[in-house]
Amino acid sequence: MDLVTTHQDQDILIVTINRPQARNAVDSETASALYDAFKTFDANKDLSVAILTGAGGNFCAGADLKAVAQGKGNRVETEGDFGPMGPSRLMLSKPVIAAVDGYAVAGGLELAAWCDLRVVSPSAIFGVFCRRFGVPLIDGGTIRLSRLIGASRAMDIILTGREVDAAEAMAIGLANYETSEETALPKAVEIAQRIASFPQLCMRTDRLSALQQWSLDMPAALKAEIEGGRDVLRAGSAVEGASRFASGQGRAGSFSQD
């Protein structure tokens, strides 16, 4: 059985952690498979958006602690772009959406936070459950949580290890979209299709600026934004888009590309 499966739906790639018997906990082999899947996605010019989800009703229960107890823990390196959970250090050029059902805890929460957007079903549960076992957050959780939901809320979740359900995740900004369906995947596909329908160079340039600005002061961030924007303008997509608008497309708030 493949530890990670992929399915291409036109220009969308669905990546599924496939260890349902372990609530999709990630061991070293699964981490490598996830890393490879997202490196391949980023290099594939025919793909625009990826979705990360889990099989069997759970997103990911974190690192496989049973493997850790047997001395077979995930690789922990201080250099390079390979994280203990696999892709958590990758800076991709294209967006990834987390479709979260069931548990997204410990390293699973860190993987969800690594994604650009999070879609939750009613069963979704987030939390730093590794708190009770003395296992640290080493896949960006302490950083990304604070940036996503603010220092105070992040500190509460990090220190207490308590669970955060779908309703609270929406209220505090940890989740972006919720669905009443049993699984978050259809809603995630709908959002991915919408993103994939837009002019990609412009979208990816704005996304990159939003990510890179965290490490820059305001003048440097503004300079990086305008430099990236000028590249988009030189490519001609803004003129082409303006022409479509002038011809009547997009009136009354329509997002249709037709």
C-alpha positions as CSV (number, residue, x, y, z in Angstrom):
1,M,0.0,0.0,0.0
2,D,1.4,3.4,-1.0
3,L,2.0,5.6,2.1
4,V,1.2,8.7,0.1
5,T,-1.1,8.7,-3.0
6,T,-1.6,11.4,-5.6
7,H,-4.5,12.0,-8.0
8,Q,-4.5,14.6,-10.7
9,D,-7.7,16.4,-11.5
10,Q,-6.9,18.6,-14.5
11,D,-4.3,21.1,-13.1
12,I,-5.0,20.2,-9.5
13,L,-3.0,17.6,-7.6
14,I,-4.6,15.8,-4.6
15,V,-2.0,14.4,-2.2
16,T,-3.3,12.0,0.4
17,I,-1.5,10.6,3.4
18,N,-2.5,7.0,3.3
19,R,-1.9,5.4,6.7
20,P,-5.5,5.3,8.1
21,Q,-4.6,2.6,10.5
22,A,-2.3,5.0,12.3
23,R,-4.6,8.1,11.8
24,N,-2.1,9.1,9.1
25,A,0.8,9.5,11.5
26,V,3.9,10.2,9.5
27,D,6.9,7.9,9.8
28,S,10.2,8.5,8.1
29,E,9.2,6.7,4.8
30,T,5.9,8.7,4.7
31,A,7.8,12.0,5.3
32,S,10.1,11.2,2.4
33,A,7.1,10.4,0.2
34,L,5.3,13.6,1.1
35,Y,8.5,15.6,0.4
36,D,8.9,14.0,-3.0
37,A,5.2,14.5,-3.9
38,F,5.4,18.2,-3.3
39,K,8.7,18.7,-5.0
40,T,7.3,16.9,-8.1
41,F,4.2,19.1,-7.9
42,D,6.2,22.3,-7.8
43,A,8.3,21.2,-10.8
44,N,5.3,20.2,-13.0
45,K,4.3,23.0,-15.2
46,D,0.9,21.4,-15.9
47,L,-0.2,21.7,-12.2
48,S,-1.4,24.9,-10.5
49,V,-2.7,24.0,-7.1
50,A,-2.2,21.1,-4.7
51,I,-4.5,19.8,-2.0
52,L,-3.1,17.9,1.1
53,T,-5.5,15.5,2.9
54,G,-5.6,12.3,4.8
55,A,-7.3,8.9,4.2
56,G,-9.9,7.3,6.4
57,G,-11.4,10.3,8.1
58,N,-8.3,12.0,9.6
59,F,-5.9,14.5,8.3
60,C,-2.7,13.6,10.2
61,A,-2.0,12.7,13.8
62,G,1.6,14.0,13.7
63,A,4.8,12.0,13.7
64,D,4.6,8.3,14.3
65,L,5.4,8.1,18.0
66,K,5.4,4.3,17.9
67,A,8.3,4.4,15.5
68,V,10.0,7.0,17.6
69,A,9.7,4.7,20.6
70,Q,11.4,2.0,18.6
71,G,14.3,4.3,17.7
72,K,13.0,4.8,14.2
73,G,12.1,8.4,14.4
74,N,11.9,10.8,11.4
75,R,15.0,12.6,10.2
76,V,15.8,15.8,12.1
77,E,18.2,18.1,10.3
78,T,19.1,21.7,11.0
79,E,20.0,22.5,7.3
80,G,18.3,21.9,4.0
81,D,14.7,22.0,3.0
82,F,13.6,18.5,4.3
83,G,11.6,18.7,7.5
84,P,10.9,15.9,10.0
85,M,7.3,15.7,8.6
86,G,8.7,16.0,5.0
87,P,7.7,19.1,3.1
88,S,7.4,21.5,6.1
89,R,10.5,23.5,5.1
90,L,9.7,23.8,1.4
91,M,8.9,27.2,-0.1
92,L,6.8,26.2,-3.1
93,S,6.0,28.5,-6.0
94,K,2.4,27.4,-6.1
95,P,-0.3,27.2,-3.4
96,V,-1.4,24.2,-1.3
97,I,-4.7,23.8,0.4
98,A,-5.2,21.5,3.4
99,A,-8.5,19.6,3.4
100,V,-8.9,18.7,7.1
101,D,-11.1,16.0,8.5
102,G,-10.7,14.5,12.0
103,Y,-7.4,15.0,13.7
104,A,-4.8,17.5,12.5
105,V,-2.6,17.4,15.6
106,A,1.0,17.8,16.6
107,G,3.0,17.5,13.4
108,G,-0.3,17.2,11.5
109,L,-1.2,20.7,12.7
110,E,2.2,21.9,11.5
111,L,1.5,20.4,8.1
112,A,-1.9,22.1,8.0
113,A,-0.3,25.4,9.0
114,W,2.4,25.0,6.3
115,C,-0.4,25.0,3.7
116,D,-1.7,28.3,2.3
117,L,-5.3,27.7,3.2
118,R,-7.2,25.3,5.4
119,V,-10.7,23.9,4.7
120,V,-12.4,22.0,7.6
121,S,-15.2,19.6,7.9
122,P,-17.3,19.3,11.1
123,S,-15.1,16.6,12.5
124,A,-11.8,18.6,12.3
125,I,-9.8,18.8,15.5
126,F,-6.5,20.8,15.8
127,G,-4.1,20.7,18.7
128,V,-0.6,20.4,20.0
129,F,-1.3,17.0,21.4
130,C,2.4,16.2,21.5
131,R,2.6,18.6,24.5
132,R,1.7,15.7,26.9
133,F,4.5,13.5,25.5
134,G,7.3,16.0,25.6
135,V,7.7,16.0,21.8
136,P,8.6,19.5,20.5
137,L,7.2,21.4,17.5
138,I,10.0,21.3,14.9
139,D,8.1,21.6,11.6
140,G,7.4,25.4,11.8
141,G,4.5,25.1,14.2
142,T,5.7,27.7,16.7
143,I,6.3,30.2,13.9
144,R,3.4,29.6,11.6
145,L,0.8,29.4,14.3
146,S,1.8,32.8,15.7
147,R,1.7,34.3,12.2
148,L,-1.7,32.8,11.3
149,I,-3.7,33.5,14.5
150,G,-1.6,35.9,16.6
151,A,0.8,35.5,19.4
152,S,-1.7,35.2,22.3
153,R,-3.9,32.6,20.7
154,A,-0.9,30.6,19.4
155,M,0.7,30.6,22.9
156,D,-2.5,29.3,24.4
157,I,-2.7,26.4,22.0
158,I,1.1,25.7,22.2
159,L,1.3,25.7,26.0
160,T,-1.9,23.9,26.9
161,G,-2.1,21.3,24.2
162,R,-5.8,21.6,24.2
163,E,-8.0,20.7,21.3
164,V,-9.5,23.2,18.9
165,D,-12.6,22.2,17.0
166,A,-13.7,23.3,13.6
167,A,-15.9,26.1,14.9
168,E,-13.1,27.6,17.0
169,A,-10.6,27.2,14.2
170,M,-12.9,29.3,12.0
171,A,-13.4,31.9,14.7
172,I,-9.7,32.4,15.3
173,G,-8.6,32.3,11.7
174,L,-6.8,28.9,11.8
175,A,-9.3,27.6,9.2
176,N,-10.3,29.6,6.2
177,Y,-13.3,27.7,5.0
178,E,-15.7,25.2,6.6
179,T,-18.2,22.8,5.0
180,S,-21.2,21.0,6.4
181,E,-20.3,17.9,4.3
182,E,-18.7,14.9,5.9
183,T,-15.4,15.6,4.2
184,A,-13.6,18.8,3.4
185,L,-12.2,17.6,0.1
186,P,-15.0,18.7,-2.3
187,K,-14.9,22.2,-0.9
188,A,-11.1,22.3,-1.1
189,V,-11.3,21.1,-4.8
190,E,-13.8,23.9,-5.5
191,I,-11.5,26.5,-4.0
192,A,-8.5,25.0,-5.8
193,Q,-10.3,25.2,-9.2
194,R,-11.1,28.9,-8.5
195,I,-7.5,29.7,-7.8
196,A,-6.3,27.7,-10.8
197,S,-8.6,29.6,-13.1
198,F,-6.9,32.9,-12.5
199,P,-3.8,34.2,-14.4
200,Q,-1.1,32.2,-12.7
201,L,2.0,34.4,-12.9
202,C,0.2,37.3,-11.2
203,M,-1.3,35.1,-8.5
204,R,2.0,33.4,-7.7
205,T,3.9,36.7,-7.6
206,D,1.5,38.2,-5.1
207,R,1.6,35.0,-3.0
208,L,5.4,35.1,-3.0
209,S,5.5,38.7,-1.8
210,A,3.0,37.9,1.0
211,L,5.2,35.0,2.2
212,Q,8.6,36.8,1.8
213,Q,7.6,40.0,3.6
214,W,7.8,38.4,7.0
215,S,11.6,38.5,6.9
216,L,11.8,42.0,5.5
217,D,11.4,45.5,6.9
218,M,8.8,47.7,5.3
219,P,11.0,49.5,2.7
220,A,12.5,46.2,1.6
221,A,9.1,44.5,1.5
222,L,7.6,47.3,-0.6
223,K,10.6,47.2,-3.0
224,A,10.3,43.4,-3.4
225,E,6.6,43.8,-4.1
226,I,7.0,46.4,-6.8
227,E,9.9,44.5,-8.4
228,G,7.7,41.4,-8.6
229,G,4.8,43.4,-9.9
230,R,6.9,45.0,-12.6
231,D,7.8,41.5,-13.9
232,V,4.1,40.7,-14.1
233,L,3.4,43.9,-15.9
234,R,6.2,43.3,-18.4
235,A,4.8,39.9,-19.1
236,G,1.6,41.6,-20.4
237,S,-1.0,39.9,-18.2
238,A,-2.3,43.1,-16.8
239,V,-2.9,44.7,-20.2
240,E,-4.6,41.5,-21.3
241,G,-6.7,41.4,-18.2
242,A,-7.6,45.1,-18.5
243,S,-8.7,44.4,-22.1
244,R,-11.0,41.7,-20.9
245,F,-12.5,44.0,-18.3
246,A,-13.0,46.7,-20.8
247,S,-14.9,44.3,-23.0
248,G,-17.4,43.7,-20.2
249,Q,-15.9,40.7,-18.3
250,G,-16.0,40.7,-14.5
251,R,-18.8,43.3,-14.1
252,A,-21.1,43.1,-11.0
253,G,-18.4,41.2,-9.1
254,S,-18.3,38.1,-11.2
255,F,-15.2,36.0,-10.9
256,S,-15.9,34.0,-14.0
257,Q,-13.0,33.8,-16.6
258,D,-15.5,33.3,-19.4
